[in-house]
Amino acid sequence: MKQSSRRQSREVAFCLIFEWSFHGEDLESMLKNAVDGRGLEPDPFARELVEKTIDGIQELDALIEQYSETWKISRLSRVTLSVLRLGFCEITRMEDIPLGATINEAVELCKKFATEDEASYVNGILGRYGRDIDAGGEESNSSPESALPVENG
């Protein structure tokens, strides 16, 4: 699959994970509503990302909590939380996706749908996790590169 196709798939997956964060509905209902209501039909890669993210939500949220250190999940914007869930899913539950590509794509999603500060935060969180797994799973004591604005509403 070409990079642009994967980028589009990630964007569709992000939109669906973001939507799921509001409603928590089952995947099949959400996909049917997305197709019927918006013509948003995920390809197999996007669908796999969404399925694996939702199936592993507790594990992914625990990683986000651990690596966010001073930020509780409840203080993260839904955009940032959805991007982090997607990024951690790719890193921990998908094979053959380079770490750098996952981090870059997550940062680009944040730049498109959030702010530069949130993109820097996502880069710091996923980058630190990546360094930890490269170092054999040791926890890092460094903090994310930037503070993250609190979600409005």
CORGIVEN-V596073 format. One record per residue. RES is the residue in three letters. SS is DSSP state (a for helix, b for strand, c for the rest). OMEGA is omega in whole degrees, 0 to 359 (* if undefined). BURIAL is b if it has 16 or more other C-alpha atoms within 10 Angstrom, else e. Layout:
# CORGIVEN-V596073
RES_SS_OMEGA_BURIAL, RES_SS_OMEGA_BURIAL
This chain:
# CORGIVEN-V596073
MET_c_180_e, LYS_c_181_e, GLN_a_181_e, SER_a_177_e, SER_a_177_e, ARG_a_178_e, ARG_a_178_b, GLN_a_178_b, SER_a_178_b, ARG_a_179_b, GLU_a_177_b, VAL_a_179_b, ALA_a_178_b, PHE_a_181_b, CYS_a_180_b, LEU_a_178_b, ILE_a_177_b, PHE_a_178_b, GLU_a_180_b, TRP_a_182_b, SER_a_178_e, PHE_a_190_e, HIS_a_181_e, GLY_c_183_e, GLU_c_180_e, ASP_c_188_e, LEU_a_183_b, GLU_a_177_e, SER_a_180_e, MET_a_180_b, LEU_a_179_b, LYS_a_178_e, ASN_a_180_e, ALA_a_180_b, VAL_a_183_e, ASP_a_186_e, GLY_a_186_e, ARG_a_183_e, GLY_c_182_e, LEU_c_183_e, GLU_c_182_b, PRO_c_173_b, ASP_c_184_e, PRO_a_179_e, PHE_a_179_b, ALA_a_180_b, ARG_a_179_b, GLU_a_178_e, LEU_a_181_b, VAL_a_181_b, GLU_a_183_b, LYS_a_178_b, THR_a_181_b, ILE_a_179_b, ASP_a_183_e, GLY_c_189_b, ILE_a_181_b, GLN_a_178_e, GLU_a_181_e, LEU_a_179_b, ASP_a_177_b, ALA_a_176_e, LEU_a_179_b, ILE_a_177_b, GLU_a_182_e, GLN_a_185_b, TYR_a_176_b, SER_a_178_b, GLU_c_187_e, THR_c_180_e, TRP_c_174_e, LYS_c_178_e, ILE_a_182_b, SER_a_179_e, ARG_a_179_e, LEU_c_174_b, SER_c_179_b, ARG_a_177_b, VAL_a_181_b, THR_a_179_b, LEU_a_180_b, SER_a_178_b, VAL_a_178_b, LEU_a_178_b, ARG_a_180_b, LEU_a_180_b, GLY_a_178_b, PHE_a_177_b, CYS_a_180_b, GLU_a_183_b, ILE_a_188_b, THR_a_189_e, ARG_a_181_e, MET_c_179_e, GLU_c_172_e, ASP_c_172_e, ILE_c_182_e, PRO_c_180_e, LEU_a_181_b, GLY_a_179_e, ALA_a_179_e, THR_a_181_b, ILE_a_180_b, ASN_a_181_b, GLU_a_177_b, ALA_a_179_b, VAL_a_179_b, GLU_a_176_b, LEU_a_179_b, CYS_a_179_b, LYS_a_182_e, LYS_a_188_e, PHE_a_182_b, ALA_c_184_b, THR_c_175_b, GLU_a_179_b, ASP_a_179_b, GLU_a_177_b, ALA_a_178_b, SER_a_179_b, TYR_a_179_b, VAL_a_178_b, ASN_a_180_b, GLY_a_182_b, ILE_a_182_b, LEU_a_179_b, GLY_a_179_b, ARG_a_177_b, TYR_a_179_b, GLY_a_177_b, ARG_a_180_e, ASP_a_180_e, ILE_a_175_e, ASP_a_181_e, ALA_c_177_e, GLY_c_174_e, GLY_c_178_e, GLU_c_178_e, GLU_c_178_e, SER_c_177_e, ASN_c_181_e, SER_c_181_e, SER_c_175_e, PRO_c_187_b, GLU_c_182_e, SER_c_174_b, ALA_c_184_e, LEU_c_177_b, PRO_c_178_e, VAL_c_179_e, GLU_c_174_e, ASN_c_175_e, GLY_c_*_e
